[in-house]
Amino acid sequence: MQQQAALAYQQTAKKTASPRELEASLLSKSAAQLQRIRDDWDNKKPELDGALTYNRKLWTVFMTSVTSDENPLPTLIKQNVANLGIFVMNHTISTLANPEARRLDVLININKELAAGLRTQQNQDEEAPKGAHPAL
């Protein structure tokens, strides 16, 4: 199943302008799913498992990608993303075991903040003079 998610991620990445924009878009999609459930908890709670599963698969792909030897990111950034991913996984398990609407807030915020950071970096890369090296 993880292999299917990684394959879908790679195929979609080929169709988009930027891997960062794809990652930001997927994080935003997951945050929006979780937010809809959070906002209408009594009616949308049955959708929680599917939304958390989607988010978990997304983070599994991120963690696998960021920790690969081929990933050019600096080691510290790779470690930080991997640690954040571990936190997301643990919090997801905890939320499944004890479902409460407020427990979604942290996952929503992490996804939104990371998506915003990826988009900011993408914009900075696009505005950099030709020949300049991007920060990441």
C-alpha positions as CSV (number, residue, x, y, z in Angstrom):
1,M,0.0,0.0,0.0
2,Q,2.8,2.4,0.8
3,Q,4.4,1.6,-2.5
4,Q,1.1,2.6,-4.3
5,A,1.1,5.9,-2.4
6,A,4.7,6.5,-3.4
7,L,4.0,5.7,-7.0
8,A,0.9,8.0,-7.1
9,Y,3.1,10.7,-5.5
10,Q,5.8,10.3,-8.2
11,Q,3.3,10.2,-11.1
12,T,1.5,13.3,-9.8
13,A,4.9,15.1,-9.3
14,K,5.7,14.6,-13.0
15,K,2.5,16.5,-13.9
16,T,3.2,19.5,-11.7
17,A,5.6,22.4,-12.0
18,S,7.3,21.8,-8.7
19,P,7.7,19.0,-6.2
20,R,7.5,21.6,-3.4
21,E,4.2,22.8,-4.8
22,L,2.9,19.2,-5.0
23,E,4.0,18.5,-1.4
24,A,2.3,21.8,-0.2
25,S,-0.9,20.9,-2.1
26,L,-1.1,17.4,-0.6
27,L,-0.5,18.8,2.9
28,S,-3.1,21.4,2.4
29,K,-5.6,18.8,1.1
30,S,-5.0,16.6,4.2
31,A,-5.3,19.7,6.5
32,A,-8.6,20.6,4.8
33,Q,-10.0,17.1,5.2
34,L,-9.1,17.1,8.9
35,Q,-10.5,20.6,9.4
36,R,-13.8,19.6,7.8
37,I,-14.1,16.8,10.3
38,R,-13.0,19.0,13.2
39,D,-15.6,21.7,12.3
40,D,-18.5,19.3,12.1
41,W,-17.3,16.6,14.5
42,D,-20.8,15.1,15.3
43,N,-21.6,14.5,11.6
44,K,-18.1,13.9,10.2
45,K,-16.6,11.7,12.9
46,P,-17.1,8.6,10.8
47,E,-14.7,10.0,8.2
48,L,-11.9,10.4,10.8
49,D,-10.2,7.0,10.1
50,G,-10.0,7.7,6.4
51,A,-8.6,11.2,6.8
52,L,-6.0,10.0,9.4
53,T,-5.1,7.1,7.1
54,Y,-4.5,9.6,4.2
55,N,-2.4,11.8,6.4
56,R,-0.4,8.9,7.7
57,K,0.3,7.6,4.2
58,L,1.3,11.1,3.1
59,W,3.7,11.5,6.0
60,T,5.1,8.0,5.4
61,V,6.0,9.0,1.8
62,F,7.6,12.2,3.1
63,M,9.6,10.4,5.8
64,T,10.8,7.8,3.3
65,S,11.8,10.4,0.8
66,V,13.5,12.7,3.2
67,T,15.6,10.0,4.8
68,S,16.8,8.4,1.5
69,D,20.5,8.7,0.7
70,E,19.6,10.4,-2.6
71,N,17.8,13.3,-0.9
72,P,20.0,16.4,-1.3
73,L,18.7,18.2,1.8
74,P,21.1,19.0,4.6
75,T,21.2,16.4,7.3
76,L,19.7,18.6,10.0
77,I,16.6,19.4,7.8
78,K,16.3,15.7,7.0
79,Q,16.4,14.9,10.7
80,N,13.9,17.6,11.6
81,V,11.4,16.4,9.0
82,A,11.8,12.8,10.1
83,N,11.3,13.7,13.7
84,L,8.2,15.7,12.9
85,G,7.0,12.7,10.9
86,I,7.5,10.4,13.9
87,F,5.5,12.9,16.0
88,V,2.7,13.0,13.4
89,M,2.6,9.2,13.4
90,N,2.5,8.9,17.2
91,H,-0.2,11.6,17.5
92,T,-2.2,9.9,14.8
93,I,-2.2,6.6,16.7
94,S,-3.1,8.4,19.9
95,T,-6.0,10.2,18.2
96,L,-7.3,6.9,16.8
97,A,-7.2,5.4,20.3
98,N,-8.9,8.4,21.9
99,P,-10.8,10.4,19.2
100,E,-11.6,13.9,20.1
101,A,-12.1,16.9,17.8
102,R,-9.5,19.0,19.6
103,R,-6.8,16.4,18.9
104,L,-7.0,17.2,15.2
105,D,-5.7,20.8,15.8
106,V,-2.1,19.8,16.0
107,L,-2.2,17.8,12.8
108,I,-4.0,20.5,10.9
109,N,-1.6,23.1,12.1
110,I,1.5,21.1,11.3
111,N,0.2,20.4,7.7
112,K,-0.8,24.0,7.2
113,E,2.5,25.5,8.5
114,L,4.6,23.1,6.5
115,A,2.6,23.7,3.3
116,A,3.0,27.5,3.8
117,G,6.7,27.0,4.3
118,L,7.1,25.0,1.2
119,R,5.1,27.6,-0.8
120,T,7.3,30.4,0.6
121,Q,10.4,28.6,-0.3
122,Q,9.0,27.9,-3.8
123,N,8.3,31.6,-4.3
124,Q,11.8,32.5,-3.1
125,D,13.3,30.0,-5.5
126,E,11.3,31.4,-8.4
127,E,12.4,35.0,-7.6
128,A,16.1,34.1,-7.2
129,P,18.4,35.4,-9.9
130,K,19.5,32.8,-12.5
131,G,22.4,30.8,-11.3
132,A,21.6,31.4,-7.6
133,H,21.3,28.4,-5.5
134,P,18.1,27.8,-3.6
135,A,18.2,27.5,0.2
136,L,17.0,23.9,0.1
